[in-house]
Amino acid sequence: MTIIESVRGRRVWDSRGNPTVEVDVTLASGVYGRAMAPAGASRGTREAIDLRDGGSALRGMNVRRALANVNGPIAAALQGRDVQDQQSVDGAMLAMDGSPLKDKLGGNAMVATSLAVLHAAAADAGIPLWRHVADVAGTTPSLPLPEIQIFGGGAHAGRRVDIQDFMIMVPGAGSFDEVMEITSEVYFAAGAIMKEKGRLAGVADEGGWWPMFDSNEEALETLVAAIEKAGEKPGERVVISLDIAASEFGKEGRYRLALEDREMQSGAMIDLLGNWLDSYPIVSIEDPLAEDDIEGTIEFTRRYGDRVQIIGDDYLVTNAALVRAGQEQCACNAVLIKVNQAGTVSESLETFRVARASGWGAIVSARSGETEDVSISHLATGLGGGQLKVGSFTRSERMVKWNECLRIQDSLGVHSFVGGEPLADTWWAAAGAGRMPAT
């Protein structure tokens, strides 16, 4: 039994220049773990709430109340506990907070503390964090397949286009390093195309190119052109993934695409996305309908769940109970795992277990407001979950996570990567959506 001696929180700053919480958990031996809380721009109504101070200072975003909870009641409750008992540590915070959305202690205070405990336990055991995650979860570690943003949109880019993320994956690569090389070629090819057309305007929140398109579909056309310009054939080694984030522009079964000045019912939205699936090498789609459109999500899954990965983010908010309900309703076939969305490591691991027990995919994900914390690189590897979504190929808060995976690859070996021929089909089957569609 290794005792937690102290817990200390401090204010740091995230990639959008907003205050966030960092926590150090120190053991009697002097070994410590450190982690930071990220923050999302688009968020589900049922996810853990960051505790902010409100008022006019720092746009209401200060975190002094959350820090007071870390340095006061959380520190007192965790001192003397066994750092190797993650569930007990997280359970103590959950019991103390007692609210469904963690709005008493603050989701930001709890997630930074929970992750810091995870780091401290790995350091205490003298093993890499990814190995400790695998030991805690009872999983076989493997390097994840990256899902990387090329164009940002929605809440990540001033809503210049309605769709939030236009991404690529490279399941045909033979190693994590090869994924990075191919993605670099596609990313800069996309920038060159935009520059040629006079549409290059900078980068969005997560490092993808800031969209300057006349329609949402033009972004897809440009992404295909970028893949081709990079010397790849769309649908072979390189495929497309979308995060629709439909809750940002849809409510009660109605969807408004502001860029195209049109409004549609749920059925028409499903038809629109279905046409994209038929026309482009899209193999994964996140939150295709709004979180309150349960019937629409069920119908979309009925129509397309045998050919693409359908991920619930705002719809499932890393909540095991919501994943169980989705499985019973046949709504989605994969879940996004965001630790700060759940609030603790233990809840995130439980959601992962529930998803994988029924053959669902599970994609570990960053947030738009990120930090230099690399916890999720280790979580995705340790869980052997198959996929990691961090954002784009630029900005240091993104690249630090991709680069950490490259370091982990040195320990695990290139053969631990879940992509690669002939493993691409194996990955897709594991994601719960059958084989990739022919293109």
C-alpha positions in Angstrom: 0.0 0.0 0.0 1.5 3.3 -1.1 0.0 6.4 0.7 -0.9 9.7 -0.9 0.8 12.3 1.2 -0.4 15.5 -0.5 -2.6 16.9 -3.2 -2.0 20.4 -4.6 -3.7 22.3 -7.3 -2.5 25.3 -9.3 -3.9 27.6 -12.0 -2.4 27.1 -15.4 -3.5 28.1 -19.0 -4.9 26.0 -21.8 -4.4 26.3 -25.6 -7.2 29.0 -25.9 -5.6 31.1 -23.2 -8.2 30.2 -20.6 -7.4 29.3 -17.0 -7.5 25.6 -16.2 -6.6 23.3 -13.3 -3.3 21.4 -12.8 -2.9 19.0 -9.9 0.2 17.4 -8.3 -0.3 14.2 -6.2 2.7 13.5 -4.1 3.5 10.2 -2.3 5.4 9.7 0.9 8.5 8.6 -1.1 8.5 11.9 -2.9 7.3 10.4 -6.2 4.5 12.5 -7.7 2.0 12.5 -10.6 0.8 15.6 -12.4 -2.1 16.2 -14.8 -4.1 19.1 -16.3 -7.8 19.5 -17.1 -8.7 20.2 -20.8 -11.9 22.0 -21.8 -14.3 21.6 -24.7 -15.9 24.2 -26.9 -18.9 22.1 -28.0 -20.2 20.0 -25.1 -23.0 17.6 -24.4 -25.6 18.8 -21.9 -25.0 15.7 -19.8 -21.2 15.8 -19.4 -19.3 16.9 -16.3 -19.3 20.7 -15.8 -16.1 22.7 -15.3 -16.4 24.9 -12.2 -15.7 28.5 -13.2 -15.8 31.6 -11.1 -18.1 33.7 -13.3 -18.1 37.5 -13.1 -16.3 39.8 -15.4 -12.7 38.9 -14.6 -11.1 36.6 -17.2 -14.4 36.4 -19.1 -15.9 34.5 -16.1 -13.4 31.6 -16.8 -11.3 31.8 -13.7 -10.9 28.5 -11.7 -10.2 29.7 -8.2 -13.3 27.9 -6.8 -12.2 24.7 -8.4 -8.7 25.1 -7.0 -10.1 25.8 -3.6 -11.8 22.4 -3.8 -8.6 20.6 -4.9 -6.6 22.2 -2.1 -9.3 21.9 0.5 -11.9 19.0 0.6 -10.3 16.9 -2.2 -6.8 17.0 -0.6 -8.2 16.2 2.8 -10.2 13.2 1.5 -7.4 11.7 -0.5 -4.5 12.1 2.0 -3.7 8.7 3.4 -5.4 6.7 0.6 -3.7 4.0 -1.4 -2.5 5.6 -4.7 -2.8 2.1 -6.4 -6.5 1.9 -5.7 -7.8 4.3 -8.4 -11.4 3.3 -8.0 -11.4 4.0 -4.3 -9.7 7.4 -4.9 -12.2 8.3 -7.6 -15.1 6.9 -5.5 -14.2 9.2 -2.6 -14.4 12.3 -4.9 -17.7 11.1 -6.4 -19.2 10.5 -3.0 -18.1 14.0 -1.8 -19.5 15.7 -4.9 -22.7 13.8 -5.1 -24.0 15.6 -8.2 -24.7 14.0 -11.6 -22.6 16.7 -13.5 -19.8 17.2 -10.9 -20.9 20.8 -10.4 -20.1 20.9 -6.7 -16.4 20.1 -6.8 -16.1 20.8 -10.5 -15.4 18.4 -13.3 -12.1 20.2 -14.0 -10.9 19.8 -10.4 -11.9 16.1 -10.3 -10.4 15.1 -13.7 -7.1 16.7 -13.1 -6.9 15.0 -9.7 -8.0 11.6 -11.0 -5.4 11.7 -13.8 -2.7 12.9 -11.4 -3.4 9.9 -9.2 -3.0 7.6 -12.3 0.4 9.2 -13.1 1.5 8.9 -9.5 0.6 5.2 -9.3 2.5 4.5 -12.5 5.6 6.4 -11.2 5.3 4.5 -7.9 5.3 1.2 -9.7 8.2 2.3 -11.9 6.4 1.6 -15.1 5.2 3.7 -18.1 1.7 5.2 -17.8 0.4 3.1 -20.7 1.5 -0.1 -19.0 -0.1 1.0 -15.7 -3.4 1.7 -17.6 -3.3 -1.7 -19.2 -2.7 -3.3 -15.7 -5.6 -1.4 -14.2 -8.0 -2.1 -17.1 -6.9 -5.6 -17.8 -6.2 -4.8 -21.4 -3.6 -5.6 -24.0 -1.7 -2.4 -25.0 -1.4 -1.3 -28.7 -0.6 1.9 -30.4 -3.9 3.6 -31.6 -4.8 4.6 -35.1 -4.8 8.4 -35.2 -7.9 10.4 -36.4 -6.4 13.8 -37.5 -8.2 17.0 -38.4 -7.4 18.6 -41.7 -10.1 21.3 -41.7 -11.7 22.6 -38.5 -15.3 24.0 -38.4 -18.3 24.5 -36.2 -17.4 25.8 -32.7 -13.7 25.2 -33.5 -13.6 27.8 -36.3 -16.1 30.6 -35.7 -18.8 28.4 -37.3 -17.4 29.3 -40.7 -18.7 25.9 -41.8 -21.3 23.9 -40.0 -19.5 20.6 -39.8 -17.0 20.6 -36.9 -14.2 18.3 -38.1 -13.0 17.0 -41.5 -10.4 14.4 -40.6 -8.4 11.6 -42.2 -7.2 8.2 -40.9 -4.5 6.0 -42.4 -5.4 2.4 -41.5 -3.3 1.3 -44.4 -0.1 2.6 -42.8 2.4 0.1 -41.4 3.4 2.1 -38.3 2.5 5.1 -36.3 5.4 7.0 -37.8 4.1 6.3 -41.3 0.7 7.7 -40.3 2.4 10.9 -39.3 4.4 11.1 -42.6 1.3 10.5 -44.8 -0.8 12.9 -42.7 1.9 15.6 -43.1 1.7 15.3 -46.8 -2.1 15.5 -46.9 -2.3 18.4 -44.4 0.1 20.6 -46.3 -1.4 19.6 -49.7 -4.7 20.8 -48.3 -3.1 24.1 -47.3 -1.5 24.5 -50.7 -4.8 24.0 -52.5 -6.5 26.6 -50.3 -3.6 29.0 -51.0 -4.0 28.4 -54.7 -7.7 29.3 -54.5 -7.1 32.3 -52.3 -8.9 30.7 -49.4 -6.0 30.3 -46.9 -7.0 32.1 -43.7 -5.0 30.5 -40.9 -5.7 27.6 -38.5 -8.7 26.8 -36.3 -8.8 25.9 -32.6 -7.4 22.5 -33.0 -4.8 23.3 -35.6 -6.7 22.3 -38.8 -6.9 24.8 -41.6 -9.5 27.5 -41.1 -12.3 26.8 -43.6 -13.1 29.3 -46.3 -15.7 27.3 -48.3 -19.0 28.1 -49.9 -20.6 24.9 -48.8 -19.9 22.1 -46.3 -19.5 19.6 -49.2 -16.8 21.8 -50.7 -14.7 20.9 -47.7 -15.1 17.2 -48.6 -14.2 17.8 -52.2 -11.1 19.7 -51.1 -10.1 17.0 -48.7 -10.3 14.4 -51.4 -8.2 16.6 -53.7 -5.6 17.0 -50.9 -5.4 13.2 -50.5 -4.8 12.9 -54.2 -2.3 15.8 -54.3 -0.4 13.9 -51.6 0.0 11.0 -54.0 -2.6 8.8 -52.3 -5.8 7.2 -53.7 -8.7 8.2 -51.5 -10.3 5.1 -49.9 -7.1 2.9 -50.0 -4.5 3.8 -47.4 -6.2 7.1 -46.5 -9.9 7.4 -45.6 -12.1 10.2 -44.3 -13.7 10.7 -40.9 -16.2 13.4 -39.9 -17.4 14.9 -36.7 -20.7 16.5 -37.5 -21.3 17.8 -34.0 -25.0 18.1 -35.0 -26.1 19.3 -31.5 -24.4 22.6 -32.4 -26.9 23.3 -35.1 -29.8 20.9 -34.5 -32.6 20.7 -32.0 -35.9 18.9 -31.7 -35.4 17.2 -35.1 -34.6 20.3 -37.1 -31.2 21.2 -38.5 -30.1 24.6 -39.8 -27.0 24.7 -42.0 -26.1 28.4 -41.7 -23.4 28.3 -44.4 -25.9 27.1 -47.0 -28.9 29.0 -45.5 -31.1 26.0 -45.4 -33.1 24.2 -42.7 -34.1 20.5 -42.8 -35.9 17.9 -40.8 -34.1 14.9 -39.3 -34.9 12.6 -42.3 -33.4 15.1 -44.8 -30.3 15.4 -42.6 -29.9 11.6 -42.7 -30.3 11.6 -46.4 -27.7 14.4 -46.8 -25.1 12.4 -44.8 -26.0 9.2 -46.6 -25.3 10.9 -49.9 -21.9 11.9 -48.6 -21.2 8.4 -47.5 -22.0 7.2 -51.0 -19.9 9.9 -52.7 -16.8 10.0 -50.5 -14.5 7.5 -48.8 -16.0 8.2 -45.3 -15.6 5.4 -42.9 -16.4 7.1 -39.6 -18.9 9.7 -38.6 -19.4 11.3 -35.1 -22.7 12.7 -33.7 -24.5 12.7 -37.1 -27.7 13.8 -35.4 -28.3 16.0 -32.3 -28.1 14.5 -28.8 -31.9 15.0 -28.4 -32.7 13.3 -31.7 -32.8 9.7 -30.5 -35.0 8.4 -33.2 -32.9 10.0 -35.8 -29.7 8.5 -34.4 -31.4 5.1 -34.3 -32.5 5.4 -37.9 -29.1 6.6 -39.1 -27.5 3.6 -37.4 -30.1 1.2 -38.9 -29.3 2.5 -42.4 -25.5 2.9 -42.2 -24.3 1.1 -39.1 -23.2 -2.0 -41.2 -20.8 0.1 -43.3 -19.4 2.9 -41.2 -18.4 3.6 -37.6 -21.0 5.8 -35.9 -19.6 7.5 -32.9 -21.6 9.0 -30.0 -19.9 12.0 -28.4 -22.4 14.6 -27.1 -25.0 11.8 -27.5 -23.2 9.5 -25.0 -20.8 11.8 -23.0 -18.5 9.0 -21.9 -21.3 7.6 -19.7 -21.6 3.9 -19.2 -25.4 4.0 -18.6 -26.0 6.0 -21.8 -23.8 3.5 -23.8 -25.9 0.6 -22.4 -29.0 2.5 -23.5 -27.5 3.1 -26.9 -26.7 -0.5 -27.3 -30.2 -1.6 -26.4 -31.7 1.0 -28.9 -29.1 0.1 -31.6 -28.1 3.8 -31.7 -24.4 4.2 -32.7 -21.8 1.5 -32.7 -18.9 3.4 -31.1 -18.3 5.8 -28.2 -15.9 8.7 -27.8 -13.9 8.5 -24.5 -13.2 11.9 -23.0 -12.0 11.6 -19.4 -13.0 15.2 -18.6 -16.5 14.5 -20.0 -16.9 11.7 -17.4 -15.0 13.4 -14.7 -12.8 10.6 -13.4 -10.5 7.9 -14.8 -12.6 5.1 -13.2 -15.8 6.2 -14.9 -14.0 6.5 -18.3 -12.6 2.9 -17.9 -16.1 1.6 -17.0 -17.5 3.2 -20.2 -14.7 1.7 -22.2 -15.5 -1.8 -20.8 -19.2 -1.5 -21.4 -18.5 -0.4 -25.1 -16.1 -3.2 -25.9 -18.1 -5.9 -24.1 -20.7 -5.5 -26.8 -18.3 -5.1 -29.7 -18.5 -1.3 -29.9 -15.6 0.8 -30.9 -14.0 3.2 -28.4 -12.0 6.3 -29.5 -10.0 8.1 -26.8 -10.2 11.9 -27.5 -8.8 15.2 -26.6 -10.7 18.5 -26.3 -10.5 21.7 -28.3 -9.1 23.6 -25.2 -6.0 21.4 -24.6 -2.7 21.5 -22.7 0.7 19.9 -22.9 -0.6 16.9 -20.9 0.0 13.6 -22.7 -2.3 11.4 -20.5 -4.6 10.4 -23.4 -1.7 9.1 -25.5 -1.0 6.6 -22.7 -4.7 5.9 -22.1 -5.4 5.1 -25.8 -2.3 2.8 -25.9 -2.9 1.1 -22.6 -6.5 0.4 -23.3 -5.6 -1.0 -26.8 -8.7 0.8 -27.8 -7.7 1.2 -31.4 -8.2 4.9 -32.1 -7.0 8.3 -30.8 -8.5 11.7 -31.7 -6.3 14.6 -30.7 -7.0 17.4 -33.2 -4.8 18.4 -36.1 -1.2 18.0 -37.3 -0.1 21.4 -36.0 -0.1 23.3 -32.7 2.1 22.0 -29.9 -0.7 21.0 -27.6 -1.7 18.5 -30.4 1.7 17.5 -31.5 2.9 16.7 -28.0 0.4 13.9 -27.9 1.2 12.5 -31.3 5.0 12.7 -30.5 4.4 10.9 -27.2 2.9 8.0 -29.2 6.0 7.9 -31.3 8.1 7.6 -28.1 5.8 4.8 -26.9 6.2 3.1 -30.3 9.9 2.9 -29.5 9.0 0.8 -26.4 6.2 -1.3 -27.9 7.6 -1.7 -31.4 6.1 -0.8 -34.7 4.2 -4.1 -34.9 2.0 -3.0 -32.0 0.3 -0.5 -34.3 -3.4 -1.4 -34.9 -3.3 -0.2 -38.6 -1.3 -1.6 -41.4 -1.8 -4.2 -44.0 -3.4 -6.7 -43.5 -4.6 -5.3 -40.1 -6.8 -2.5 -41.5 -9.7 -4.8 -41.9 -9.1 -6.3 -38.5 -9.2 -2.8 -37.0 -12.5 -2.0 -38.8 -14.1 -5.2 -37.5 -13.0 -4.3 -34.0 -14.6 -0.9 -34.4 -17.9 -2.6 -34.6 -18.9 -1.6 -38.1 -17.8 -4.4 -40.4 -15.5 -4.0 -43.3 -14.6 -0.7 -44.9 -16.9 0.2 -47.8 -15.5 -0.3 -51.3 -14.7 3.0 -53.1 
